[in-house]
Amino acid sequence: YRTTERRVHLSAAPQCSYPDYYLDAAIRTGLFDYVWVQFFNNPPCQYSMGNANNLINSWSSHWASHPGVNKLFLGLPASPEAAPSGGFIPHRMLIREVLPQIQDYPNYGGVMLWNVYYDENYSQAIRPYVNPETLTFGRRSKY
């Protein structure tokens, strides 16, 4: 469906347990523009009780070096209610302890939040620290 007039992006949202049972083979093709790894509701690879080691280890030893991953996003819940099985990271902890350890990876793309319904200023609090690139949104004119 991609044409010179219309860009199409392909993305995947695997679980952080590695390799993802359903998406690993597809991701290895290298066809995905973005991979939004869900680092929540997965105790072996999520932030838990003040400790980000499982998340950072999974990011660095598995996902950041996964063949086929072009841009890698840290998938997090926007609040504790958004992920009843855990993985919520308070914004100060994310900014001070997690982002500095993952942002230098060449395929780091940013943070994906689940779910906007639960986002009560979490995205606003982290936005200045997530990605140095300025995002702009707008509509393209047909003319």
Phi, psi and chi 1 to 4 in degrees:
 res  aa     phi    psi   chi1   chi2   chi3   chi4
   1 TYR       -   -9.2  -67.0  106.2      -      -
   2 ARG   -74.4  133.4 -179.7  179.6  -84.0  179.9
   3 THR  -133.2  177.4   66.9      -      -      -
   4 THR   -67.4  -24.6   54.7      -      -      -
   5 GLU   -89.0  -20.8  -67.3   84.5   29.8      -
   6 ARG  -134.0  119.0  179.4 -178.6   59.1 -130.4
   7 ARG   -89.4  141.3  -71.4 -171.8   68.2  171.0
   8 VAL  -126.8  133.0  175.4      -      -      -
   9 HIS  -114.5  141.6  -65.0  -79.3      -      -
  10 LEU  -109.5  129.5 -172.9   58.9      -      -
  11 SER  -134.3  161.9   64.5      -      -      -
  12 ALA  -138.4  151.8      -      -      -      -
  13 ALA  -129.2   76.0      -      -      -      -
  14 PRO   -75.7  162.9   29.3  -35.4      -      -
  15 GLN   -72.5  158.8  -59.4  -65.3  -49.7      -
  16 CYS   -77.4  -17.0   59.0      -      -      -
  17 SER   -61.0  133.1  -62.9      -      -      -
  18 TYR  -115.8  137.5 -172.6   85.0      -      -
  19 PRO   -77.3  153.8   27.9  -31.8      -      -
  20 ASP   -67.2  126.7 -176.9   86.0      -      -
  21 TYR   -57.6  -42.3 -180.0   78.1      -      -
  22 TYR   -90.1  -31.8  -63.3  101.5      -      -
  23 LEU  -110.8   -6.9  -66.6  172.3      -      -
  24 ASP   -55.7  -50.9 -173.5   61.0      -      -
  25 ALA   -61.5  -40.1      -      -      -      -
  26 ALA   -66.5  -43.6      -      -      -      -
  27 ILE   -63.1  -37.7  -66.8  169.0      -      -
  28 ARG   -61.9  -16.7  -74.0 -179.4 -175.9  -80.7
  29 THR   -68.2  -22.1   65.9      -      -      -
  30 GLY    79.8    8.4      -      -      -      -
  31 LEU   -82.0  -15.7  -64.8  173.9      -      -
  32 PHE   -82.5  130.7  -69.9   90.5      -      -
  33 ASP   -73.8  -38.9  -61.5  -61.2      -      -
  34 TYR  -134.4  139.6  -50.7  109.6      -      -
  35 VAL  -123.7  116.8  177.3      -      -      -
  36 TRP  -103.5   87.2  -40.0   79.9      -      -
  37 VAL   -75.7  128.6 -179.5      -      -      -
  38 GLN   -83.4   97.0  -61.5  175.8   37.5      -
  39 PHE   -92.1   48.6  -73.8   94.5      -      -
  40 PHE  -151.9  159.8   55.8   93.6      -      -
  41 ASN    58.1   26.0  -69.8  -24.0      -      -
  42 ASN  -142.4   83.0  -68.6  -73.9      -      -
  43 PRO   -49.3  -36.9  -28.6   35.7      -      -
  44 PRO   -66.4  -17.3  -19.1   29.7      -      -
  45 CYS  -138.3   30.6   47.9      -      -      -
  46 GLN  -123.0  165.4   70.4 -174.6   19.9      -
  47 TYR   -66.5  138.3  172.2   87.2      -      -
  48 SER  -151.3  126.6 -179.4      -      -      -
  49 MET    46.5   53.3  -59.4 -178.8  -11.7      -
  50 GLY    80.1    6.4      -      -      -      -
  51 ASN  -122.1  120.1 -172.7  -27.8      -      -
  52 ALA  -102.9    7.0      -      -      -      -
  53 ASN   -59.0  -44.4  -70.0  -21.3      -      -
  54 ASN   -61.6  -43.0  -71.7  -14.7      -      -
  55 LEU   -64.1  -50.9 -177.7  152.8      -      -
  56 ILE   -64.3  -38.9  -67.5  166.9      -      -
  57 ASN   -64.4  -42.6  -72.3  -21.7      -      -
  58 SER   -64.6  -43.0  180.0      -      -      -
  59 TRP   -59.7  -53.2  176.3  -78.7      -      -
  60 SER   -76.1  -39.1   60.7      -      -      -
  61 SER   -90.1  -13.8   39.3      -      -      -
  62 HIS  -122.6  -65.3  -61.1  -58.0      -      -
  63 TRP   -72.6  -41.2  -70.5  102.9      -      -
  64 ALA   -66.3  -22.3      -      -      -      -
  65 SER  -110.1   10.0   59.9      -      -      -
  66 HIS   -65.2  127.7 -171.6  -68.3      -      -
  67 PRO   -63.0  132.5   -1.5    5.4      -      -
  68 GLY    98.9  -10.2      -      -      -      -
  69 VAL   -85.1  115.1  172.6      -      -      -
  70 ASN   -86.5  -59.6  -65.4  -53.0      -      -
  71 LYS  -123.2  125.7  -79.9  -67.6  179.0 -169.4
  72 LEU  -109.3  128.8 -178.8   61.3      -      -
  73 PHE  -116.4  140.9  -72.9   75.9      -      -
  74 LEU   -84.1  106.5  177.9   67.2      -      -
  75 GLY   -84.6  120.3      -      -      -      -
  76 LEU  -132.5  156.2  -61.6  174.0      -      -
  77 PRO   -78.0  145.4   25.9  -30.7      -      -
  78 ALA   -77.1  -11.4      -      -      -      -
  79 SER  -164.5  166.1   73.6      -      -      -
  80 PRO   -59.5  -33.4  -22.5   31.3      -      -
  81 GLU   -68.8  -23.9  -64.7   78.3   25.0      -
  82 ALA   -74.1  -18.7      -      -      -      -
  83 ALA  -138.2   84.9      -      -      -      -
  84 PRO   -60.4  -23.0   -1.6    1.9      -      -
  85 SER   -91.7    5.5  -63.3      -      -      -
  86 GLY   105.2  173.9      -      -      -      -
  87 GLY   113.4   -4.8      -      -      -      -
  88 PHE   -67.1  133.5  175.8   73.9      -      -
  89 ILE  -114.9  119.5  -55.1  174.2      -      -
  90 PRO   -54.4  141.7  -23.6   33.2      -      -
  91 HIS   -57.7  -35.8   72.9  -84.5      -      -
  92 ARG   -65.0  -39.3  -74.1 -176.9  179.6   87.4
  93 MET   -66.1  -42.4  172.2   68.1   86.5      -
  94 LEU   -59.7  -47.6  176.5   68.1      -      -
  95 ILE   -67.2  -43.0  -67.8  164.9      -      -
  96 ARG   -84.5  -36.6  -69.3 -177.2 -166.7  146.2
  97 GLU  -114.3  -30.2  -54.5 -145.5    7.2      -
  98 VAL   -95.6  -55.5  176.1      -      -      -
  99 LEU   -55.7  -43.0  -69.7  176.9      -      -
 100 PRO   -59.9  -24.9  -24.8   34.6      -      -
 101 GLN   -87.4  -17.9  -66.7 -167.3   53.3      -
 102 ILE  -112.3  -19.8   67.2  170.5      -      -
 103 GLN   -68.1  -20.6  -73.1  178.1  -40.2      -
 104 ASP   -83.0   -6.7  -72.2  -23.4      -      -
 105 TYR   -68.7  136.3  -76.3   87.9      -      -
 106 PRO   -62.1  -24.2    9.5  -14.7      -      -
 107 ASN  -100.8   10.5   57.8   -6.5      -      -
 108 TYR   -62.1  129.0  167.3   80.9      -      -
 109 GLY  -114.1  -25.1      -      -      -      -
 110 GLY   145.7 -154.4      -      -      -      -
 111 VAL  -123.6  137.0  173.8      -      -      -
 112 MET  -109.0  133.2  175.4  -85.3  -64.9      -
 113 LEU  -111.8  137.8  -67.4  178.2      -      -
 114 TRP  -114.8  121.0  172.6  -97.9      -      -
 115 ASN  -137.5  146.1  142.6  -16.2      -      -
 116 VAL   -58.2  -27.2   70.9      -      -      -
 117 TYR   -57.3  -35.5  175.6   80.6      -      -
 118 TYR   -94.1   -2.9  -64.2  102.2      -      -
 119 ASP   -78.2  105.4 -175.6    3.4      -      -
 120 GLU  -111.4   73.0  -65.0  179.9    3.0      -
 121 ASN    77.2    5.9  -61.6  -42.0      -      -
 122 TYR   -62.8  -46.5 -170.9   81.7      -      -
 123 SER   -62.4  -38.2   59.2      -      -      -
 124 GLN   -66.1  -37.3  -71.4  179.5  -16.5      -
 125 ALA   -68.1  -35.3      -      -      -      -
 126 ILE   -94.8  -20.0   68.6  168.6      -      -
 127 ARG   -50.4  -45.3  177.2   63.0 -174.3  102.7
 128 PRO   -64.9  -16.8  -20.0   30.4      -      -
 129 TYR  -106.0   -8.6  -54.1   93.3      -      -
 130 VAL   -76.8  -49.1  167.0      -      -      -
 131 ASN  -147.4  128.4 -161.2  -29.8      -      -
 132 PRO   -69.0  -17.4   23.2  -29.7      -      -
 133 GLU   -76.2  137.7  -63.3  175.1   15.5      -
 134 THR   -82.3  128.5  -57.4      -      -      -
 135 LEU   -94.5  135.2  -63.6  177.4      -      -
 136 THR  -125.1  142.3   56.8      -      -      -
 137 PHE  -121.6  142.0  -60.6   94.1      -      -
 138 GLY  -171.8  170.9      -      -      -      -
 139 ARG  -102.7  140.1  -66.1  178.8 -179.4 -124.0
 140 ARG   -84.8  137.0 -100.2 -174.7   26.6 -165.7
 141 SER   -76.9  145.6  170.6      -      -      -
 142 LYS   -73.6  -19.9  -71.4 -176.0  178.8  179.3
 143 TYR  -102.6      -  -50.7  100.4      -      -
